[in-house]
Amino acid sequence: SDHALIEGGGNRGGPDLAQDLGATIRIDTGAAVFSVRKSGFNLLDQVTIGGVPLLRADGPGIELVAAGRDWTSARDASSQVLIEENGPVRAVIVARGRHLDSNGNDRLDYTVRLHFYRGHARTRVIYTLRNASERSQTNALWTRLELVVPSVLSQADFQLATSSGPVAGSLSAGGQARLFQGENSYPNFRDYDFNDFDGNGNLIRDKWPTLIEGWQVSENGTPLASGARDAPIERFFGQLQSPTARLLVATRLAAGWWPQGLRLSGGGDLRIGLFPDGNDRPFRLRFTGHVTREVLLDFAPVGAAADVTYRFQHPLVARASDIEHYNRAGAFDEQLVSFAEQRSRYLATGYPTTYPDFFAPFAEIIRHYYWGTGGGRNQYDQAKVSAMNFLRWDADASAVAWQYAEQKFAYNADQAIYHSDDFDGGRGDIADFNQLPGIEAIPYAKVIFEGEHPHAYGLRQWYQLSGDERIRESYLDWGEYLFHPVMTGYDVEARGIIWRLYNLIDLWRLSGDDAYRNAAWSLFDTEMLQKTAALGVSEGTDFNRGFYASRGDTFDIYNTGLPWPDRELASFISGAMYPRSYAALEATAATPLQADRARDL
């Protein structure tokens, strides 16, 4: 349907949902009242509807099991909990802390964002597990991690999802119902090093998080239902219900994030297994990596599970009906054009191609992406292209473009970024995860944006479209890493130098930090304006003589006795990549001479 956008200050009236009470934060949505405690964060400390409490006191919050011990968020008295966004329609609470054992030792960090909405008795939980602290420079290992909701619904009726409709039953005081989703056919992108093959073409699964296939629902250890890997559970949820109350939990796109689990107990606990109990392998996360999952907690006393979970799985999004709205508003650095105009432009300038005329995305979860991949589609930020296509495609295709962009950006923000949560990512004295124990069981090959294909620059645009603060925080981590010796010492041939330039400019646009702009102009001066390309000595852009020589043109890189002109560079230099980066640099010029130099090149 069509809606009108009314300009204003962002508040159309009514009280803010969240209120800071000192030790706790109170969120009143009208449908429910939520309480979040600051010290010893445990997700939700209490939820009441009509004055009736739905949770038992002092739940563990996030529970991680490793080294034979449990580590919980509730034990961390130093957790930091803040109101990040507040208004009459939505409030967001952000919590940061550690998982502690009973002796006060910490293991891995977390960030949780709780989203609350006016008129709804639910919260959307964005949980990020973080392994990027200077305190513990290890490739992490653990056996399970669950979000724990300790409800008052003891000996309740339950439902657990399957691929063909929920299984229902009633729990005894000591009973437990369990759902486990293993590896399955839900669309996954599994690049080299997640999937690998031996010399006979057999799939190597050493780096998979589980070898268990399909799904199973059981009660007290007795199977109730099961399904094969080619019948994944589309909407993954569990529910406890009494005559007067109901609590539904769900994990978004769980089939793609296999393995996933749920456990419901007769005592009223709902355990959301983001890294579930009962797996056949331990879970791992490389040092300087994050991993994020999205969970729904719905306390509404009535409501069809199918409807609630569908809206959670496929949220409503909006866009302008005419792309010229974005162009008139100057919303993006680039002007949006129609597909017809785009095609005409490329054909008119001599770029017929064997690749599709536009990037046609499809819904999938990215499990690993090898950033050294060759070919046309790794020459640009696929996520950014999909975000642009979301704004300009017809409605059905636009929705798929949005989901692809969302998931690719989510992967990039977690895994493709070198995270530095409590240290400067430009430091060269921090342990290299590639050299740490346990890396042999983790997909790590070119997992971080490398110097030749650093396609991080779409993250700023996605932050503008989504308002997701996690995206902004991750992109700024990437900005620190651009000054790391690994990145500053990278061979700056062809694409590497120009994408580095564009990343620096884009980070300056986001942060306003002149360190990025100054680094961009220094790179431009050193590698372009002052460079001389000489056979066997130096490659690159020779501005004064007006040509570009690649590394392969300049050096005997393949030990053949002669330089090896191994790459056609015209499409890089005369296409969009180089001139648009120079144009972006020109816009940051501090003097007319700088602007003139960028235009000249």
N, C-alpha and C positions, 0 to 999 in steps of 0.2 A: 504494500500500500504506500501511498505518497504522504509525506509529512512536511510541514513547513518548518524551516529553521529560523528561529527568532534570535537576533543578536541581543546580547546583554551580558551581565556580569556573571552568569552561571548559576544564580540562585533565583528561582521563580517564586520563592516564598516557602514558609514552613520552617520548623526547627531542624537543626543539624541532627543526624542520627546518633552520632557518637559523642560521649561526654567523658572527659578525663576526671576520675574521682580520686586520683592520687595513687593508691595501691592497685586499683583496677580501672578498666575502661568499660563503660556501660554503653551498649548499643540498643536503642529502642526503635524497631522498625514498624511498630504499630501492630504487627502480627505476633511478635515475640520480643522478649527482652533477653539480651545476651550479656554475659559478663566475662571479660578477659583479664586475667591477672598478669601483672608485669613481672614480678619476681617469681621464678619457677614456672615459666610459661607452660601451660598444659592444654593448648588449643583453646577449648572453651571451658571455663571453670564452672559456669552454670548457664542454663537456658530455662526460661519460664514462659509459659503461655497461660494467660488468665490467672497469673499468680501461682500456678502449679509448677514446681521444679521438675525437670526432666532428666537431670544428671545427678549422679552420686558425687560426693565431694572428693577432691584430691586425686583425680585421675593422673596417670603417668604422662599423658600427652603423647609425645613421640617416644616409642620404645625400640631401641636398636639392640640386637644381640650379637656379640662378638667375643671371641676368646673365652667362651663359656660363661660370660656374664651379661647382665642386662644394663643398658645405659639409657637414661631417660632425660627428656628436656625438663621435666618438672623438678629435677634435682639442681638445676642451674639457677642459683639465686641471683646471678648477675645478668640474666637475660634482659635484653633491651626491647621494650614494647612501646610503640608510638602510634598515634593517629596519623596516617600518611595522607589520607584524603577524607574530607568530611563535607557533607551537604545534606539537603532534605531528601535526596533521592538515593544516594549511595554513600557508603563509608568504607574505607579500607584501613585495616589495622596491620602493621608490619611488625614482626617479631624476629629477633636475631639472637642466637645463643648456641650453646653446646649441649651434647649428650654426655651426661656424667654417670659413672658407676657409683656404687654405694660408698666408696672410699673417696669420692671427689675427683677421680681421674677423668679426663675428658677424651672423647673419641669422635672426631668429625663434628662439623658445625652445620647449622641449618639457617635458612631464612623461610619464614612462613608469612604469606599475605592472606588475610581473611577479608573477603568481600561480603558486604551486607547490603540489602536492598529494601527500600520502603515497601511495606505491604506484604513482605515475604518472611516466612519463618525458616529461612535457610541461610547457609553461608557457603560460599565458594572458596575452597582452600587451595592455594598455590604453594606447594611444599618443594623447597630446593635443598638437596643434600649437598654440602660443600666440603671439598677436600683440597683446600688451597690456603692453608695456614702455615706460616713459618714455623709454628710450634711443632708440627709433625709432618716432616717431609717424606712421606711414604705413599706407595700405592696401596690404597685401603682395601681391607678384607673384612667381611661380616657375614653372618648366616641368615639374619632376617631383620626387617624394619617394618613396623606397623604404626599407623595412627590409631590411637585407642580412644573410643568414645564410651565412657562408663555410664550407661543409661540406667534409669530406675525400672525399666521394663523387664522384670525377672519372670521366668517361666512363660514367656510370651509366644505368640504365633510368629512364624518366620516365613520369609520368602527369599529365595536365591535365584538369580538369573540363570537361564540356559540359552541355548541357541534357538529354542522353539517355544519359549514361554517359561515363567518361573516355576520352580518346585516349591511347594508349601508344606508346612508341618507345624508342630508345637514342640517347644523345648522343655525338658524337665529341669529341675534345679541344677543338676550337675552336667547337663547335656551341652553338646556343641554341634552346630551345623557349619559345614565348611565348603567353600568353592575355590577351586584352583584352576587357573587357565595357563596351560603351557604353550609351547611353540605351536604356531598355527599359520593358516594361509592368509591372514589379514595382510593387506599390502604393506610390505616393508622394503625400504631401500637398504640393502646390505652390501656395501662396497667391499672391495678387496681388503682383506685383513679381518673383517667380520666373517665373511665367507671366504674360503680358500679351497683349492683343489690339489690333489696329489697328481703324480705323473700319469695316472690312469684315468683321470677325470672324476675321481670320487671326491665328494664334498668332505672337507675337513671342518669339524665343528668344535675344535678345541677352545675357541673363544666365545662360544655361545653361552649365555647365562644359564641355560638349562637344556637338557636333552629330553625332558618330559614333553610329550606331544598331546594335543587335545585338551579337553577339560573334564572335570569330575565334580559332582556335588555329593557330599556324604553327610550322614548324621551319626554321631558317636562311632565313627569309623566304618559304618556300613554304607556302601555306595547307594545313592538314590537315583542318579542319572549321570550319563557321561556322553561325550561326543568326540569325534575324530578331529584331526587338525584342519580338515577342509570344511569344518562347520564351526567357526569361531563364534563366541558370544558377542553379538553386536553392541549391546548396552549392558554393562557390567555393574550389577547392583545387588544389595542385600537389604532386608527390611525386618525390623521387629515391630509388632503391633499388639496392643492390648485393647480392651473395649473403649478406653478413653484417650489413648495416645498412640503415636506412631513415630518411628525414626527410620529414615531411609539413608543409606550411604551408597555412593557410586564413584567409580574411577573413570575418568574420561578417556576414551580411545584405548581402553585397557588391553584389548586383543592385540593391538599393535605394539604394546609395551610388555609383552610376555617376558617372564612369568608374572602373573598378578594373582592376588588371593583375597578372600574375605573369610572371617571367622565370626560367628555369632554364638554367644554363650547363653545358657539358661539363667545365669546371674545378671544378664543385661548388657554385657560388654559387646561392642561392635568393633572389630579389629580390621582395619583396612591394610592389607598386605601389599604395600608398594614394592617390597622385596619379600615375598611371602614365606611363611612357615611351610615346611614340607618340601622344599626344593632339593634337588639332587646335587647341587653344586653351591659353593659359597659365592657371594656377590663381591664384585670388585669395582673400584673407581680409581682412575689414574690420579696422581698428584697434579694439582692445578686444574682439576676438572670439577664441574658441577653436574647435577642431574635433577630434573624437575618433573613433578607429576601434579595433576589437577584432580581434585576430589570435591564431591558435593556432600554436604550434611543437611538433610531436609527434615525439619521437625514439625511440619504441618500435620495436624491431626487427621486430615483426609486428603485424598488426591491419588490419582491413578499413577502407579509407578512408571508405566509405559510413557505417559505424557511428560512427567517430570524428568525422566532420564533422557528422553529425546531432545527436550529443550536444552538440557545440559550438554549433551553430546554435540548438538548442532545449534549453537547460540544464534540469536537474531543479530544481524549486523545491518548497517545502513550505509548508503553512499549517495552522493548527489546524482540526480537523474541525468544531468548533462555535464560532460567533462569540462566544458568551458567554465563552469563554476570554479573549478580548481585553478584554471589558467587565469581567470580574472582576479582571483584572490591572491595569486602568487603563492599558492600553498606549497609548491615544490620547487626545487631548483630547475627542473626541466619542465617544458610545456608538454602536456598530454596531447596526443594526436589519435585519430581513429586508425583502425587497422588498415583501412583502404588507403588512407594518406601515407601510412608507414610503408606499405607495399609499393605504392607508386614512387615514393622517394628512393627506395633502394634499387628498384629496377631502372629508374631514370639515371641513377648515378653509376650504373654498371655493376650491380651486385646481385645478379641472379645466383641462386645458391641451391645446393643439393639438400640443405637442411630445410626443415619445415619453415613456412613463412613466419610463423609465430610459435612461441613456446607453449605447447598445450599441456598443462599440468594435470595431475590426477591425485586423488587423496591417498596419501601414504605416510607412514611414520619413518623417519630417517634414523637408522640404527648406527650406521657408520658411513662417513663420506671421506674418500681418499682425495685430498686436495691437489695431488699431483696428476690427476686424471687429464688426459689429453682430449682434444676435440673441441668442436665449436661451443658446446654448452657450458664448458668450464672457463670460457673467456669473459664471463660476466656474472653478476650476482643473480642466480636463478630466483632467489627469494624476492629480490627487489623487482624483477620483471613480473613475477606473479602478483605482487602487490599492485603494480601499475595496471596489470590486466584486470584485476578485481575492479578497479575504478572505471574501466572502459569497455568491458565485455558485456554481452547480454546476460540476463539474470541467472540462468542455470549455470553457464560456464563460469560466470563471475563467482558464484559460491564455491566452486571447486578451486578456483584460483586463490580465493581467500584462505581456504583450508590448507592448500599446499604452502602458501606463503607463511601462514601461521606456524606450521610444523617445521619448515626449513629454518625460519628465524629462531624458533625455540631450540632446535638442534645447534645452530650456529652460536647462540648465546650461551649454551651450556658447554658444548664439547669443542667447538672450533676456536674458542677463545682460551688464551693462557690466563687463567684467573690468579689474582694475587690479592687475597682478601685482607691480609694484614701486613703486606710488605709492598715495596715498589717493584712492579713487574719489569722495570728496566734493569734491575740488578742482575749481575752475571754470576753471583756466588750462591745462588739457590740451586738445590739438587735438580738434576734433569730426570724427569720421570722415565725417559727411555732407558736410563741406566740403573733404575731402582729395582729391587726384587719384586717378583710378581708380574712384571710387565709382559711376560710371555703368555699370560692368560687374558690379556686385555687388548682389544682392537686399538692399536695406537699409531699405525703407519700413516704419516702425514695427516693426523687427526686435527692438528691446529692449522689455521690458515698459514700457508707457507709463503715465502717471499715472491714466488712467481704468480700465485693466484690468491692474493689476499682480499677475497670478496666479502669484506666486513661492512662495506660502506652503505648497504641497504638498511642496516640496523637503525640508523637515525631516522630514516623515513618511517620504518615500522613503529618506532617509538612515537612519532607524531601521529600516526594513524590509530594506534592502539592505546596509547597512554600507559603502557606497561613499564613501570619503573625498573623492573629486572632487566629489560632490554637496554635501557640507558646505562645502568650500572655495569653491565657486561661490556658494552662498547667502550666505556672509559677504561676498563681493565685492558682491553685490546690496545688502547692508546698508550698505556704505559709500556706494553710489550714491544711496541714499535721502536723503542729506544733500547731494547735488549741487545747485547752483542750478537746474538744469533741473527737478529733481523737487520741491524745496522751493517753487519759484515756480509750480508747476503749478496751474491753476484747480481748486479743491477742491470742485467741485459733486458732488452725488449719490454715485456709486460711488467716485470718486477718493479722497475723504476717508476713507471707511470702510475701503476696502482698504488705504490707507496706514496707518491705525490698526492693522489686523489684522497687516500685515506687520511693523510695529515690535514688536508684542507677541510674534509668533512668533519673531522674531530674538532677542528677549530670552530666550525659553524655550530656544533652542538655545545661545546664547553665554553667558548670565548677565551680559552687559554692561549695566549700568544706563543707559548712554547711550540705549539703545533704549526702555526703560521710561519714562525721563524725557521723551523726545521724544513718546511716545504720550500721556502725561498732559498735556503742554504743548499738543499738538494738540487734545486733547479739551477743555481749558479754553478755548483761544482760539477754536476754530471751532464749539463746541457750547454750552458753558455761558455764555460771555460774549457770544455773537453776538446781534445784533439784525438781523432781516431787514426791509429798508425798500425800497420801490419805487424803482428807479433808483439805489439806493445800495449795498445789500449783500444778498446772498442767503445761504441756508443754514438751519441749524437754529436756530430762535429758542426756546431752552429756556424762558425766562420766560413767553412767551405761548403756548407749546405748539403750534407748527406748523413746517412746513418749506416753504421757498420755493426753487424751483430757479432757476438762472441765467436760464433762458428765461422764467420767470415774472416776473423782476425787471428785466431789461434788454431793450432793443430790439436783440437780437443779430442779427436778420435785416434791419434797416433798413426796417421797415414803418411806423414811426411809433408802434408800440405794443409792449409786451412780448408775447412769443409763448410761450404755455404748451405747449411742444412735447413734453413727456414725462410719462407716467403713472408716478408714483414710488411708488405704494402697494406694489407688489410688492417693491421694494427695501427699503422702510422697515419694513413689517410682515411680510415674509418672513424668511428666515434671515439675510440679509446684515447688516442693522443690529443687531438684538437679540443675535445670537450674538457679534458683534464687541464689543458693550458688555459682554456677559457675560464674554468673555475678558479684557477690560480690568479688570473688577471683580476678577477673580482675582489681579491684580497689584497691587491697592491697598495702599498703605503705611499708610493710616489708615482708621478706620471711616467718616469723612466722604467720602473718595474712593470707597469701595465704595458708599456710599449714593447718591452722585451718579450713578455708573454705572448703578445699579439704577433710579433715577428716570427716566433717559433711556430 
